[in-house]
Amino acid sequence: MDKKHIAQALKVIKETSPKRNFKQSIELIVNLQAIDLKKQDNKVDVYAQLHFERGKKTKICGLVGPELLDQAKQHFDTAIPETDFSKYDKKAIKKLAKEHQFFVAQATIMPKVAAAFGKVLGPRAKMPNPKAGCVVPPNANLQAVAEKLQKTVRVKVDTNPLYQVFVATDDLDEEKTIDNILTIYNALIHALPNEKNNIKNAYLKLTMGKAQLIGGEEETQSQEEQKKPKKAEVKEEKPAEEPTADTNQPVAEETN
């Protein structure tokens, strides 16, 4: 995968998608091959640190003690003090999990966080994760944590040989979008046991659009399609020497 192929795919999905009255998300879809995900060592769970934000706010919930409460209220979308943990039942926690991409917890109260939220957040892969910088000391700088998480993407493949992720909104600068795609793609490659050999293909798509292969056959066909009308025109100029023969003229195939 290179910048040229990504730029070509971006052009196709933007030109072929009907205009919408809202920002659409650009998604990267990567299909894997020759990988046995039943083996624990082959599973992927890493975090990619982007150079640019994706154009849509990443929502963060803080689960903190009194030392970090004021900061959490200022820099996170939701701040829950440990004294309020008991107020959240299963339904309320499910709602939190749906609305937030990251949960940040104060390290000194992690046992309480696990007891109160673990049963719901754990199966949803939303528990505060030290690898993402989401378990912090009582003297942490939460502004820095929040800024970092706006550019953090989880790369997780554990059951199906496919990875799909939001990389940018459709109005984000093209160079930033391409950089985000390459950063995430490279993070995935380096986490796979056989790196590029485990990649079957990759696509880009808009929220309401069709998937476009990055590089390869689909783009080659769309380029050759421009030549087909010329061939048809040449054939139409041939004199009809045998009136009884089939007069149907060949038509250039349309490619989606």
N, C-alpha and C positions, 0 to 999 in steps of 0.2 A: 504494500500500500504506500502510495506517495501523494504529495500535495496535488499534483496534476490530476490524478484519477479522482481524488476527493472533490476537487473543484468542479470537475465534469459532472460528477454525480449530484452535487449540490445544485448545479445549474439545471439539470434535468428535473429534479423533484420540485424546484421552485417554479419552473416554466410550465410544468404539466399539472400542477395543483391549482384548482379554482381559488380565486381570492376569497378570503374569509374576513369576518369582522372582528377577529381576535388573533392574538399571537399564536402561531402554531409551534409546537415543539419539533425539533429535529432529533431523530433517534438513530443511534447506531445499533445495528443488529449483526452479530458475528456468529456464524455456525461453525462448530468444531467437528473434528474428525479424529479417528484413531486414538480415542482416549476412553479409558474405562473409569467412569466416575464412581463405580462401586468401591474402588480403592481409595482410601482416605488420602494417600499421598498425591493423588491426581486432582483432588478438589482444589478449587481456587477461591481464596478469600483475602483480598488485599485492598489497599486504598490508593487511589491515584490522586496526586496533588496537582491540580491544574494551574496554569499560569494566568488564566482569566476566569471570571465568573461566567455562568451560563445564560444569563439574561433573565433568570427567574429566581426569586429569593428562596433559599434553603431554610426551612423553618426548624428552629431548635427549641427544645424544652430542657430546662435546667432542674435537676433534683438535688437540692442543696441544703446545707445547714445555715445557721445565722451568719457565719463568716462571709458567705458569698451571696446572700440573698439580694442585697441592694444591687450588686453588679449584675446578677442574673436578670433582675427586673429591667435593668437598663439595656442590656445587650442581647438578651434572648427573647423569643416570641412568647414564651410561657415560662414562668418561674414558680416552682412548687417547693415550699419549705418542708423540711422533714416533719414538722408538727402537723402538717396537713395531709400526710401520706394516707392516713386512715380514712380520709374523706373520699378517697377514690376507689370505687368498686370496679368490678370487671368491665362493665359497660363503659364507664368513664375512661378507663385506661385504654380500651380499644379505640375510643374516639381520639384520645391523645396520639396513639400509635398511627392512626390514619392521617392525622393532620401534621405530624412532624417527621422530618427525615432523620434527625439526630436527637439523641438524648445524652445530656452531659450530667455526670454525677460527681459529687464531692467524695473523694476517696475515703475519708474518715467515716462516712455513713453508708458505704457500699452494702454492708450486710442488711441494713434497713431498706435500701433501694431494692435489693434482690428479693427480700421477703414480701415487699408491698407490690412490686411491679414485674418481677421476674416471670411469673406464670403466663403473663400476657405478652410482654415485650420479647421474651426469649424465643418463642416459636416464630415470631415475626422478624427475627434478626434485628431488633431495635434496642437491645440492651446496651447501655454505655460501654463502648469498646476502647480499651487502652490503645490499640493499634491506630485508632483514628484520633487519639488525643482527647477522648471524651470522658476519661476518668482523671480528675484534676485535684491538686492539693488545696487546702483551705485558703492559701494565699495566692491562688492563681489569678492571672490577668484574663478575665473573661472576654474582654474586647478582642484581644488577640486570638482567643479560641474561636470566637464567633466569626472573625474575618477569615481564619483558616478554613473553617468548615464550609464557608460559602464557595470554596474552590476545591472541596474534597468530594470524591466520587468512590463509592464502594464497587469493587469488581468482584463479583461472587458467582461462581458456577459450581453447583454441588449435586444436582440431580439430572438435569437435561443438558445435552451438549449444545447449548445456545446461551448467548449473553446479549441482552438488550438494555440500552440505557439512554436516557435523555442527555444530549450533549450541548444543546443551545436552542434559543428561540430563533425563529426564522428572520428576525430583524437584527440579530447580532452581526457585527462586522465579520466578513467572510474569513479574514486571516485568523481572527480569534476562534471562530468556529472550527476551522481546519486544525489549528493548534490543539484545541480541546480533543478533537477526534483522534489525532495522532498520539497525544499523551495517554489517553485511555486505552487505545489499541496497543500501544507499546507496553503499558503496565500489564495488560492481559497476556501478551506474548511471553513476557519474562516470567510470568507466574505459571505458565503451562510446562508440563514435563518435557515436551519436545518442541517447545516454542513455535516457530512458524509452521512446522510440519503438522501441528494440531489445528491449524486454521483451514477450514474448507472454503469459505467465502465470507464476504462482508457486504452489508447493504446500508443505505441511508433511506429514511422515509420521514415525511411530515405526518403530523397527527392524523390528518384527513386524506392523506395521499397514498399512492402505491410505493412499494419498496423499489429502490434502484440499486442494482449491483454496482459496487465500486470497482472500476476496471473490468476488463473481460468482455464477454460476448454481447451483453445487452447494449453496451455503449458502442461496440463495433458495428452492430446492426443499425443503430440509429444514424451512424455516420454514412454507412453504405446506402441507406434508404434514399439519400439525396440523389444518388446516381440512377436509381431505378426509373423515375419518370422519363429520363433521357432515353433509356433503352426502349421504353414503350413507344415513345415518339418515333424512333427510328423504325420500329416494326410497323407502325401505322402508315408510314410513307411508302411501303412496299406495294406495288400494284397487285390487284386481285386477279391473278391469271386464271384461277379455276373457280368460277362462281359457285360451283356445287360443293366446294370444300367448306370446312368450318371457318366462319368469318369472325368468330369471337376473338378479340384481341387480348393478349395477356395483360393483366393488370398488376402493377407493383404491389407486393404484399405490404400490409400495414403492420407496423410493429408498435407495441405499446411501450 
